[in-house]
């Protein structure tokens, strides 16, 4: 089994490297909209997403760097760094991943392959959100190793000190990373902050009351939250767009012709744009109703609703598969954890609660905290922004990273036990109980369908083959490909010694 998993992992690496070589070295692709978004600057005063452009122009003016080369190299570097950390977590988790789970975390189209299926996503600023999550999980798992399991119940002072150290270091490290990220893209408040707050709250709650959990979490994340809200307030206007466009002219003409001196923005009518001002600047100062109508037109009502059905189907398939492998991964982890604890502390009765872990409670609780709640926060973006594929990529990949982090699963195990022992923690706000009960009903519907083994196993097998090897999710509705064909065939055509006919001949 381990040999087979190693073979699958190596095959994925070959495919992944092939995609990277094709996009980064052969095509040298970076979407022009990505360049434009990185060049937004503070030449017209403080404005959302203006921090990177101001830094780039500063270095260009003082050191004569090539702005476009720096943007491309940085975009490639951040994607490769994110991919390397993600694949390292998969490699480290191979012992608790069965074959199906390993295939899903590698090949699911909403995860690491998403930016390579749609290279227009490479260089988008939301890739930076993952690094704050990586730092948070790294610090948490580091201090969990320091915190001996037995100390969770025996040494109050030591545990408090360790949690305090985690909070202090997280406050510094997370905000150093995330404040510049928030100044680059304000949607961090919907796509990243909720999940990180949940992770921190769960760890702090091991030793502190709910009041202390809320207070400490707010203190840790307040600087990033404050900056993100500032970016929402300073949205810019028509004059800002023209001023920023004019600051670009001497730099941007090397790849795109613009004439901002004579540019004007007409009265705001739906989908009426001027050809002079780059598209990224045309969204400045637009009323919120414009974005509602744009989402409705392009993602919901387009093609008599067929585009919306395709979005909904793709997201549903990926969600169902993620829920299924979540239960398998969590069950495998708990089983291996029990064996490890039993071997290390087989005569310690104080650890007997590990043998009575309730998976029927642990699995729904984990999915609720790390997938369902962050998805609710991200729902705002599906209403006001068109790039649905990007938002789903961030939320589903962030959840998968949590699923591959044993420290979070351990916290969930210990937290569930402490909730049983502490009656105060059983008291929850009514609205939270209502949300959780609704979520459980949805989850039970899926489990009821899955219990029909003969029907569901055949359907699920066909579903997972289609989802992993045929389905490609684009970032925008304009890039939906209506012809379904295995994405491996075009990939093989790019390999020097293989083409479609050679593959058919080999198979025959």
PyMOL commands that set and color helices and strands:
alter all, ss='L'
color gray80, all
select helices_A, chain A and resi 2-26+32-38+51-63+67-92+94-96+99-107+114-117+119-121+125-146+151-154+156-184+188-191+193-204+210-233+238-252+260-262+279-281+288-300+302-344+349-356+359-384+388-403+406-421+423-426+430-451+453-469+477-479+487-494+500-507
alter helices_A, ss='H'
color red, helices_A
deselect
rebuild
show_as cartoon
